[in-house]
């Protein structure tokens, strides 16, 4: 993805909003909007946004897992499975 072709001034957004929304859905590439020559916002289609949010959530889970490993807050999988089996049998 070449971002340099996806940079537009805010005046372009104002004049071509419907076209931009349509293209975002088709191309699935973000659009960078500038104001006074400075990048201000990034616009993207909802599917890409949702995918980004899911990826961030997964990265947070992995980071938490790594932190727990570093802190020694882990248990062997066999112990966990046995504990679950015992609790199911106690029901």
Secondary structure, DSSP 8 states (H G I E B T S, - for coil): --GGGGEEEHHHHHHSHHHHHHHHHHH---EEEEETTEEEEEE--HHHHHHHHHHHHHHHHHHHHHHHHHTT----HHHHHHHHHHHHHH-
